[in-house]
Every structure is written in C-alpha cells, then in structure tokens.
C-alpha cells in the first residue's frame, strides 16, 4: 500500500511515496481530498461532504461536481501508484483507505507528549516537543482551501498552534529565560490586547526578571483597557497576581504560581460522570474531539451529534476525562434531557455558579443575569463544560462561557446549526469490527472467541448501536451458560417492538422515545407513516405519495427527521430508516401524541428540577 503524506499546516500538500501531487489545482478539489484524507478509514456521508465543501447554500450541481472530483481524484491516485479502490463509494458516502501520515496528527502527538513532560517536570523534553510541533507549520493551515470543513479545521489547528506558543513561553519563563519571553509577550499583548493570558504571563516574566515596577504598570494598563473597552475589571486571577506582586513576595513553583498563591478554599468542581471502563473504538472521532478541545484564543465549542443510542454521551464523557488536565479550574456537567419538563436553564446556571464558589446571596434571580455572571466568573479560568443531551441552541447559549481557555462539549441529536461551533462531529453506528470489539470486552469470557460468527450476527442485529450492543452483552454476562448463537437466534426471531433490547433499567426504546417525544404532531405522523412503507429506502416521490403532500413538503419533513437523528439520507432525495428505529416507529400507535404536544417548554421560565444522568436513555 502506498504511503500518502498529507500536509494541512500551510497550503495543502500531498505526497504519494515521496512524490508530490502537483495536479491538485482546483480549490474545491483540494477541499474534497483534504476532507477525505483527514477522515481516512471511515465512510464520509454524501451530505457531510456537500455540507463541508459548499455549506448550507449548496447549489443543485454540488452532487454532480462532487462525483466529478472523486472520479478525477481516483484517476490521479491510481496514476501515482495507489490501489484502484483506495478512494471508493461505500454505502451512502465515500471512503479513503491508505497508509497515511498527516502533519496535523503529528502536532497533536507533540501536544500530548509536551503536556506529559511538563506534568513530570521534564521541561527540556517538553520544550523539544513544542519546538518540533511548531516547526511543522508552513503558513496558515489549509491556506486557500474553501468551505466550512476547511474553515473549522483551520480554526482548530490555529488553536493548537496557539497552545504550543503559550506553552513555549511558559516553559521559557520557568527556565529563567525571562528577557526572551518578555520580548515575545510584549508583541503578543500589542497584537491581542483582549487576551488576559498574555498579560498575566508578561506580568509574571517581568516580576521574575526583577522588574516589579514594569509588572505593575502592565496591570495598570490592562485594567484601563478592560474598563474602557469592555466595562469590566480584570479577572480574579490577574487581580490576585497584582496583589502578589505588590506584596513583593517571591513568585515560585512554576509560571502560573501567582494565580495559585491565593488558592481557593473550595474544591475544584469535577462533575463529569464516571468514565466507561470498557470504552472502545471511535478512534477517528476521539482524535477529532480531543484536538478540537485544545485551549485557544476563543472558547472552543464542540458538538457531538447522532441518533439515540449511538454513544454520544459515552464518547463525550470519555473525552472529558481524557482532557481534564487541560482544565484545572473545573469540569462542569449537566444533563439537559427533557423529562417532565425542559430543565430550567436558570437553575442550571445557579448550580454552575455555586460549584465555582459564588455565594448563594450573590446569585441573581434572573436567568439572563445569572448567565452574565457565569461568563464573568469563568473569565480567566480554564473550564470544561459538558452539556449533555441538548435539544436546541437556545437551551445551550446561556450556558456558554466567553473566554479563551474554556471549552464546551455539547451532545445532541440535532446539528445545532445556530451555535458558534468550532467543530461538529457526527457519530454513525459502529463498524462491524468496532461493534464486535465492544461486545467482546463487555462479555469478557471465552464465548466471543469461540463464536466469532455469532458475535458478528449479534452486532449486525443491533445495527451497530453501542447502546443495543451493551444491553445484549450485559445480559449474556449474567447468563454464562448461554451460547451467543442462542441470543442471536432470539434477536433474529423478535418481530414485535424492542423488548429484547431491555436489560434491568436500560432500554433502547427509552432512547428512541426521548427523541420521539420532541417531535411535533406533523413530524410524528410522518415518522410513523414512513416506517410503514414496505421498502428499504424511499424517494421523494414515494414519501410525497405516502404523506399525501407535494414533493417540497416531503423533503422538508424528511430533512427535519434526518436532522433529529430519526431518519437517514444516504444520498440526496433518498431516505432510509435504521432497522431498529423502523421497529420502534412501527410500534407507535397512530393515536399517540408525542410528549412535545403534552408539555410546555421554557428556558428561563418556572423552575423545574435539573435532570440528572439517566443511563437507560443515554445517547
């Protein structure tokens, strides 16, 4: 297999077995290849490709143009020695398989190694990793490559570059190279006056260099700028450092020691649910989300989307634990899943403020005021906020911090297009090999190795949904005398509802019901009606005939169901149910009204309980 080297850290650069591809001249063709190569080893749906290259206002010719780009890329790759099927159509999308080296992935490895070296006090080794990472840049990432996907990657990679630069300066200060750090920081403060992190570092470097008066002057200038420009005082971290410098005490114990001198009496909030000990798979998605949560010049907002039961919560919590050291000021969590009523965002904010040390008497009554106070308290901190099971952007916006150093991870069934998201990652059902590995890890005895065919059959009957796989595997753990083939036979014989996908307090039906309850009557009717069509997928014409509406209305209804994770669209104008979602939809009586019709919705309205994590409905 040919070795493909992909350079994203500058103008797009592609080498196949050390031979440069100089025929990628069209910007959109560059975008297509970059997007496929960055997602090597997984199928990229047509809708994601069109959205990533052309955006929401894609022209009618986008699909035809995409096919032409793919055809020319296949020819180009074959000419340079790649396998004929390296880039191929694969069930609703395209897939690129190659032995791949990506400079952006190398940067992520250097970030991880530098972080580990700093944590163990090996500053020289950390500095080496940082320098190696910074040397990989050849200019602005994906320079000249158009489209929303490239823009998102550019922003993510820029944040990684900024993190490396900041760490390099912090280490330089810790190693006593004060004057070099001061020169860099003065230029950064001039270029980015709104960034407190550069001003705090400059004050620290000046004080460490014995220039106390200059350090105090930096604070005075910063305070004037923030008051004049933003109407705000400097953050508590900067104010505490100022007081520390005024006292003339020695600043020791690391570059960020001044903020730690007046350590808060309260414990740092660590609200993430426990990690899943048998988490497996999702390698590409895990890398994308982990990289996107790197601290940068602006708050990082990452959205994990996908149908119910696909594993959004499990991945989000796993990533949260993996990156928790990046957010030493706290990890906040809330489950926003509606139950008896939409969780009151004002109450959620009150909980966040209490966790961050705000006294009860200082928490304002109004939701908007609480949101503003939350942003103020979060300023200058490094916080991770995990907002689980969000249903709409309006629910999330008041819960977003506004300062660099913070990151937000949102899980939702809908795309959350109204949110200022730096990265959207859509989870699809697991590939058969991933699903089999998850099943094997949970069962954890000799049966999976003895019955590999039965394992594959179970995973297939679960439709690749991690929640379904977990339910079946958990039942087999408590029944060591059962053969996996027997369970596969039971699943294959089940024709009425989802009764087999229930174990103790965990139910696949509950995950689907949660999404169904958010549908209005029109969408709920369309959902039930389309599930009764006796065909694997349906055209717009078939949908319109079934619903008794015109084609435009049929597309609107189907697209709304796709956005909610209730329906798939393998290609423009074609719609398909996941097998288990179809079973669920067919089990709903025509007279049933979804819960969205039966309850009021509100955000800063009458208080309702904050919903706690619920394993049986996890997505």
C-alpha positions in Angstrom: 0.0 0.0 0.0 1.4 3.4 -1.0 2.3 5.9 1.8 0.4 9.1 1.5 1.7 12.2 3.3 -0.8 14.9 3.9 0.2 18.5 4.8 -2.5 20.6 6.3 -0.3 23.1 8.1 0.0 25.5 5.2 -1.1 25.3 1.6 -2.4 21.7 1.0 0.5 19.4 0.3 0.1 15.8 -0.8 2.9 13.3 -1.4 2.4 9.7 -2.5 5.5 7.6 -1.8 7.5 10.8 -1.6 6.3 12.1 -5.0 4.4 15.4 -4.8 0.9 15.6 -6.3 1.1 18.9 -8.3 -2.2 18.3 -10.1 -4.5 19.4 -7.3 -5.1 22.9 -8.7 -8.8 23.5 -8.1 -9.6 24.8 -4.6 -12.7 22.7 -4.2 -10.9 19.6 -5.4 -8.3 20.3 -2.7 -11.1 20.6 -0.1 -12.6 17.2 -1.2 -9.3 15.4 -1.0 -8.3 17.0 2.3 -11.6 16.1 3.9 -11.4 12.5 2.7 -7.8 12.0 3.7 -8.4 13.6 7.2 -11.3 11.0 7.6 -9.2 8.1 6.3 -10.6 4.7 7.2 -14.2 5.7 7.6 -17.1 6.4 5.3 -17.9 10.1 4.9 -21.6 10.6 4.1 -22.5 12.5 0.9 -24.4 15.1 3.0 -21.4 15.7 5.2 -19.2 16.1 2.1 -21.5 18.6 0.4 -22.0 20.5 3.6 -18.3 20.6 4.3 -17.3 21.8 0.9 -20.2 24.0 -0.2 -22.0 24.8 3.1 -25.7 25.1 3.7 -26.4 27.0 0.5 -25.0 24.3 -1.8 -26.0 24.6 -5.5 -28.1 21.9 -7.2 -24.9 20.9 -9.2 -23.0 20.1 -6.0 -23.6 16.3 -6.1 -22.6 16.1 -9.8 -19.5 18.2 -9.1 -18.6 16.1 -6.1 -18.7 12.9 -8.2 -16.5 14.5 -10.9 -14.0 15.5 -8.2 -14.0 11.9 -6.8 -13.5 10.5 -10.3 -10.5 12.7 -11.1 -9.0 12.0 -7.7 -9.3 8.3 -8.2 -7.5 8.6 -11.6 -4.8 10.8 -10.0 -4.2 8.4 -7.1 -4.0 5.3 -9.4 -1.5 7.2 -11.6 0.7 7.7 -8.6 0.6 4.0 -7.5 -2.4 3.9 -5.1 -4.7 0.9 -5.2 -7.7 1.2 -7.5 -10.1 1.0 -4.6 -8.2 3.4 -2.3 -11.0 6.0 -2.9 -14.3 4.4 -3.4 -18.1 4.6 -2.9 -19.2 2.9 0.3 -22.8 2.8 1.3 -24.1 6.3 1.3 -20.8 8.1 1.1 -17.1 7.8 0.0 -14.2 6.1 1.8 -10.5 6.7 1.5 -8.2 3.9 2.7 -4.4 4.4 2.7 -1.3 4.3 4.8 -1.4 7.9 5.9 0.8 10.4 7.6 -0.7 13.8 8.5 1.3 16.7 9.9 -1.7 17.8 11.9 -1.8 14.5 13.7 1.9 14.8 14.5 1.1 18.2 16.1 -1.5 16.5 18.4 1.1 13.9 19.4 3.6 16.6 20.2 1.0 18.4 22.3 0.3 15.2 24.2 4.0 14.5 24.8 4.7 18.1 25.8 1.8 18.0 28.3 3.1 14.8 29.8 6.7 16.0 30.0 5.6 19.3 31.7 3.5 17.3 34.2 6.5 15.2 35.2 8.8 18.3 35.4 10.9 17.4 32.3 10.9 20.9 30.9 13.7 20.4 28.4 11.9 17.4 26.9 8.6 19.4 26.8 10.4 22.3 25.0 11.8 19.9 22.4 8.3 18.5 21.7 6.9 22.1 21.4 9.6 23.2 19.0 9.2 20.1 16.9 5.4 20.8 16.7 5.9 24.5 15.8 8.4 23.6 13.0 5.7 21.7 11.1 3.8 24.8 10.2 4.4 26.2 6.7 1.9 29.1 7.0 -1.8 29.4 7.7 -3.4 25.9 7.9 -5.2 24.8 4.7 -4.4 28.2 3.1 -6.6 28.8 0.1 -8.8 25.7 0.7 -12.5 26.7 0.7 -15.6 25.5 2.6 -16.9 25.1 6.1 -14.9 21.9 6.8 -11.6 23.6 6.0 -12.6 26.7 8.0 -13.3 24.6 11.0 -10.0 22.7 10.6 -8.2 26.0 10.2 -9.6 27.3 13.5 -8.9 24.0 15.3 -5.3 23.9 14.1 -4.8 27.6 14.9 -5.8 26.8 18.5 -3.3 24.0 18.6 -0.6 26.3 17.3 -1.5 29.0 19.9 -1.4 26.4 22.7 2.2 25.4 21.6 3.2 29.0 21.5 1.8 29.7 25.0 3.4 26.6 26.5 6.8 27.5 24.9 6.6 30.9 26.6 5.6 29.4 30.0 8.5 27.0 29.9 10.9 29.7 28.9 9.8 31.7 32.0 10.1 28.6 34.2 13.6 28.0 32.8 14.7 31.6 33.6 14.8 32.9 30.1 12.9 36.0 31.1 14.0 38.6 28.6 13.3 36.4 25.6 9.9 35.7 27.0 9.2 39.4 27.7 10.0 40.3 24.1 7.6 37.8 22.7 4.9 38.7 25.2 5.1 42.4 24.6 4.5 41.7 20.9 1.6 39.4 21.7 -0.1 41.9 24.1 0.2 44.6 21.4 -1.4 42.2 18.8 -4.0 40.7 21.1 -4.9 43.3 23.8 -8.1 41.4 24.8 -6.1 38.3 25.8 -5.5 38.2 29.6 -3.3 35.1 29.3 -0.5 37.1 27.6 -0.8 40.0 30.1 -0.7 37.6 33.0 2.4 35.9 31.6 4.0 39.3 30.9 3.5 40.4 34.5 5.0 37.1 35.7 8.0 37.3 33.4 8.7 40.9 34.4 8.4 40.2 38.1 10.7 37.1 37.8 13.2 39.3 35.9 13.3 41.8 38.9 11.2 44.4 37.0 8.5 44.8 39.6 7.5 48.4 38.6 7.1 47.3 35.0 5.0 44.4 36.0 2.7 46.7 38.0 2.5 49.0 35.0 1.3 46.1 32.8 -1.6 45.6 35.3 -2.5 49.3 35.3 -2.6 49.4 31.5 -4.6 46.2 31.4 -7.1 47.5 33.9 -7.6 50.7 32.0 -8.0 48.8 28.7 -10.6 46.3 30.1 -12.6 49.1 31.8 -12.5 51.4 28.8 -13.2 48.7 26.2 -15.3 46.2 27.9 -16.6 47.9 31.0 -15.1 45.1 33.2 -12.5 44.8 35.9 -9.6 42.4 35.3 -10.3 38.8 36.2 -9.6 37.5 39.8 -6.5 35.7 38.5 -4.9 38.9 37.2 -6.0 40.9 40.3 -4.6 38.2 42.7 -1.3 38.3 40.7 -1.2 42.1 41.0 -1.7 41.9 44.8 1.0 39.3 45.0 3.5 41.5 43.1 2.5 44.5 45.3 3.4 42.5 48.4 6.9 41.9 47.0 6.8 38.1 47.7 8.9 35.7 45.7 6.9 34.0 42.9 8.0 30.4 42.7 6.7 27.0 41.9 6.0 27.4 38.2 5.0 30.0 35.7 1.3 30.1 36.8 2.1 30.1 40.5 0.8 33.6 41.2 -2.7 32.5 40.4 -2.2 29.6 42.7 -0.9 31.5 45.7 -4.3 32.6 46.9 -5.7 29.1 46.3 -9.4 28.9 46.6 -10.8 27.3 49.7 -13.5 25.5 47.7 -12.7 22.2 45.8 -12.3 22.4 42.1 -15.7 21.2 40.6 -15.3 17.8 38.9 -18.8 16.9 37.9 -18.2 14.5 35.0 -20.0 11.2 35.3 -17.7 8.1 35.7 -15.8 7.1 32.6 -16.8 3.9 30.7 -14.2 1.4 31.7 -14.8 -0.8 28.6 -14.9 2.2 26.1 -13.5 1.1 22.8 -13.4 2.2 19.1 -14.3 5.6 17.8 -10.6 6.3 17.2 -11.1 9.0 14.5 -13.8 10.8 16.4 -11.9 10.6 19.6 -8.9 12.2 18.0 -11.0 15.0 16.4 -12.8 15.9 19.6 -9.7 15.8 21.7 -7.8 18.0 19.3 -10.7 20.5 19.0 -10.8 21.0 22.8 -7.3 22.4 22.9 -7.3 25.8 24.6 -7.0 28.7 22.2 -7.8 32.4 21.7 -11.5 31.9 21.9 -13.8 29.4 23.7 -13.9 26.1 21.9 -17.4 24.7 21.3 -17.6 21.2 20.0 -20.9 19.5 19.1 -21.2 15.7 19.1 -24.4 14.7 17.2 -26.1 11.5 16.1 -29.1 9.3 16.6 -30.2 8.0 20.0 -28.2 5.0 21.3 -25.2 5.8 19.1 -22.9 6.6 22.0 -22.6 10.4 22.1 -22.7 10.6 25.9 -20.1 7.8 26.4 -17.7 9.4 23.9 -18.2 12.9 25.4 -17.6 11.7 29.0 -14.5 9.6 27.9 -13.0 12.6 26.1 -13.8 14.8 29.2 -11.8 12.5 31.4 -9.0 12.3 28.8 -8.5 16.1 28.6 -9.4 17.0 32.2 -5.8 18.1 33.0 -6.2 20.9 30.4 -8.9 22.4 32.5 -7.5 22.7 36.1 -10.2 25.2 37.2 -13.0 22.7 36.8 -15.2 20.4 34.8 -18.9 21.2 34.8 -21.7 18.8 33.7 -25.4 18.9 33.2 -27.9 16.5 31.5 -30.3 18.7 29.6 -32.6 15.8 28.6 -36.2 16.8 28.9 -38.3 14.6 31.1 -41.4 16.1 32.9 -40.3 19.5 31.5 -37.3 21.2 30.0 -34.7 21.7 32.7 -34.7 25.3 33.8 -31.5 26.9 32.5 -31.6 29.5 35.2 -31.4 26.6 37.8 -28.6 25.0 35.9 -26.7 28.3 35.9 -27.2 28.6 39.7 -25.7 25.2 40.1 -22.7 26.1 38.0 -22.2 29.4 40.0 -22.4 27.5 43.3 -19.8 25.0 42.0 -17.5 27.8 41.1 -17.7 29.3 44.6 -20.3 32.0 44.2 -22.2 32.5 47.5 -26.0 31.9 47.4 -26.7 35.5 48.3 -24.7 36.7 45.3 -26.6 34.7 42.7 -29.1 36.9 40.9 -32.7 35.9 40.5 -33.0 36.3 36.7 -31.7 33.8 34.2 -30.1 36.4 31.9 -28.3 38.0 34.9 -27.1 34.5 36.0 -25.7 33.8 32.5 -23.8 37.1 32.5 -22.4 36.4 36.0 -21.4 32.9 34.9 -19.4 34.4 32.0 -17.8 36.9 34.3 -16.8 34.2 36.9 -15.4 32.0 34.1 -13.3 34.7 32.7 -9.6 34.0 33.1 -10.3 30.3 34.0 -9.7 27.1 32.2 -13.1 25.3 32.4 -14.6 22.4 30.6 -18.4 22.4 30.3 -20.2 19.3 29.1 -23.8 19.9 28.1 -25.4 16.5 27.5 -28.5 15.8 25.5 -29.2 19.3 24.4 -32.3 19.8 22.2 -31.9 23.3 20.8 -29.4 26.0 20.5 -31.4 28.4 22.7 -31.0 26.0 25.6 -27.2 25.9 25.2 -26.3 29.6 24.5 -26.9 30.9 28.1 -24.5 28.2 29.4 -21.5 29.1 27.3 -18.5 30.8 28.9 -17.0 33.5 26.7 -13.3 33.5 27.5 -10.3 31.8 26.0 -9.1 28.8 27.9 -12.6 27.4 28.3 -14.2 24.7 26.2 -17.7 23.4 25.8 -18.7 19.9 24.6 -22.3 19.6 23.6 -24.1 16.3 22.8 -27.3 16.5 20.7 -29.4 14.6 18.2 -29.8 17.8 16.1 -26.9 19.6 14.2 -27.2 22.7 16.4 -26.5 24.9 13.4 -27.3 28.1 15.3 -24.4 27.6 17.8 -21.0 29.1 17.3 -19.4 25.6 17.0 -15.7 25.2 16.2 -16.1 21.5 15.3 -19.1 19.3 14.6 -18.5 15.5 14.9 -21.4 13.2 13.8 -21.4 9.8 15.2 -22.6 7.0 13.0 -23.4 3.4 14.1 -20.2 1.4 14.8 -18.5 -0.5 12.0 -18.8 -4.3 12.5 -15.3 -4.8 13.8 -15.7 -2.0 16.3 -19.0 -3.4 17.5 -17.6 -6.9 17.9 -14.7 -5.5 19.9 -17.1 -3.7 22.2 -19.2 -6.8 22.6 -16.2 -8.9 23.4 -14.8 -6.5 26.0 -18.1 -6.5 27.9 -18.8 -10.2 27.8 -15.1 -10.8 28.8 -15.1 -14.6 28.7 -14.2 -17.4 26.2 -17.5 -17.3 24.3 -16.8 -14.5 21.8 -13.6 -16.1 20.7 -15.4 -19.5 20.3 -18.3 -18.0 18.4 -17.0 -15.1 16.2 -19.7 -15.7 13.6 -22.4 -15.4 16.3 -20.8 -12.2 17.6 -20.9 -10.6 14.1 -24.5 -11.6 13.8 -25.5 -10.1 17.1 -23.7 -6.8 16.2 -25.5 -6.8 12.9 -28.9 -7.3 14.6 -28.0 -4.4 16.9 -27.5 -2.2 13.9 -24.1 -1.2 15.2 -25.7 0.9 18.0 -23.4 0.8 21.1 -26.4 1.0 23.5 -28.0 -2.0 21.9 -24.7 -4.0 21.9 -24.2 -3.1 25.6 -27.7 -4.3 26.5 -27.3 -7.7 24.8 -23.7 -8.2 26.1 -24.7 -7.3 29.7 -27.5 -9.9 29.6 -25.0 -12.5 28.5 -22.6 -11.6 31.3 -25.4 -12.6 33.8 -26.1 -15.8 31.8 -22.7 -17.6 31.5 -24.4 -20.8 30.4 -26.0 -19.2 27.3 -24.4 -19.5 23.9 -24.1 -16.3 21.9 -25.7 -18.1 19.0 -28.8 -18.7 21.1 -29.1 -14.9 21.8 -28.6 -14.2 18.1 -31.5 -16.5 17.3 -33.7 -14.8 19.9 -32.9 -11.4 18.4 -33.5 -12.6 14.9 -36.9 -14.0 15.8 -38.0 -10.8 17.6 -40.5 -9.1 15.3 -42.7 -7.1 17.7 -41.1 -4.0 19.3 -37.8 -3.8 21.0 -38.4 -6.0 24.0 -35.1 -7.9 23.6 -33.2 -4.6 23.9 -34.0 -4.1 27.5 -31.9 -5.2 30.5 -32.7 -4.1 34.0 -33.1 -0.3 34.0 -31.5 0.2 30.5 -33.7 0.3 27.4 -33.1 1.1 23.8 -36.8 2.0 23.4 -36.3 4.8 26.1 -33.5 6.4 24.0 -35.7 6.4 20.9 -38.8 7.6 22.9 -36.8 10.6 24.2 -36.2 11.7 20.6 -39.8 10.9 19.5 -41.2 13.0 22.4 -39.6 16.1 20.9 -41.5 15.8 17.6 -44.5 18.0 16.8 -47.6 16.1 15.6 -46.9 16.7 11.9 -43.4 15.2 12.2 -44.6 12.4 14.5 -47.2 11.4 11.9 -44.6 11.5 9.1 -42.3 9.4 11.2 -44.9 6.7 11.8 -46.2 6.7 8.3 -42.9 6.4 6.5 -41.9 3.5 8.8 -44.8 1.5 7.4 -43.5 1.8 3.8 -42.5 -1.7 2.6 -39.2 -0.8 1.1 -35.6 -0.3 2.4 -35.4 3.3 1.3 -37.8 5.8 -0.3 -37.6 8.5 -2.9 -39.1 12.0 -2.5 -41.9 10.9 -4.8 -42.7 7.8 -2.6 -42.6 9.9 0.5 -44.9 12.5 -1.0 -47.4 9.8 -2.1 -47.4 8.2 1.4 -47.9 11.5 3.2 -50.3 13.0 0.6 -48.3 16.2 0.2 -46.2 17.8 -2.6 -42.5 17.0 -3.1 -41.3 20.2 -1.5 -43.2 19.5 1.7 -42.0 15.8 1.6 -38.4 17.0 1.5 -39.0 19.5 4.3 -40.5 16.8 6.6 -37.8 14.2 5.8 -34.9 16.6 6.3 -36.4 17.6 9.7 -36.4 13.9 10.7 -32.8 13.5 9.4 -31.7 16.5 11.5 -33.3 14.9 14.6 -31.5 11.6 14.0 -34.7 9.7 13.3 -34.1 9.1 9.6 -31.0 8.7 7.4 -30.4 10.2 3.9 -27.8 8.1 2.1 -28.0 10.3 -1.0 -29.8 13.5 -2.0 -33.5 12.7 -2.4 -33.4 9.3 -0.8 -34.3 8.4 2.8 -33.9 5.3 4.9 -34.6 4.2 8.5 -32.1 2.5 10.8 -33.6 -1.0 11.2 -34.2 -0.6 14.9 -35.7 2.9 14.6 -38.1 1.5 12.0 -39.1 -1.2 14.5 -39.7 1.5 17.1 -41.7 3.7 14.7 -43.9 0.8 13.7 -44.7 0.1 17.3 -46.1 3.6 17.9 -49.9 3.7 17.6 -51.3 6.3 15.2 -53.3 7.8 18.0 -50.3 8.5 20.2 -49.3 12.1 20.7 -45.6 12.8 21.4 -44.7 14.4 24.7 -43.8 17.7 22.9 -47.5 18.2 22.5 -48.3 17.4 26.1 -45.9 19.7 28.0 -44.9 23.4 27.9 -41.3 24.3 27.0 -39.2 27.1 28.5 -35.7 28.1 29.4 -35.9 30.9 32.0 -39.4 30.1 32.9 -40.9 28.5 36.0 -38.2 26.4 37.9 -38.1 22.7 37.2 -35.6 20.1 38.5 -32.2 19.7 36.9 -32.3 16.3 35.3 -29.6 14.0 36.5 -27.8 11.4 34.3 -30.1 8.6 33.2 -28.4 5.5 31.9 -31.4 4.0 30.3 -31.8 6.8 27.9 -28.2 7.7 27.2 -27.4 8.6 23.6 
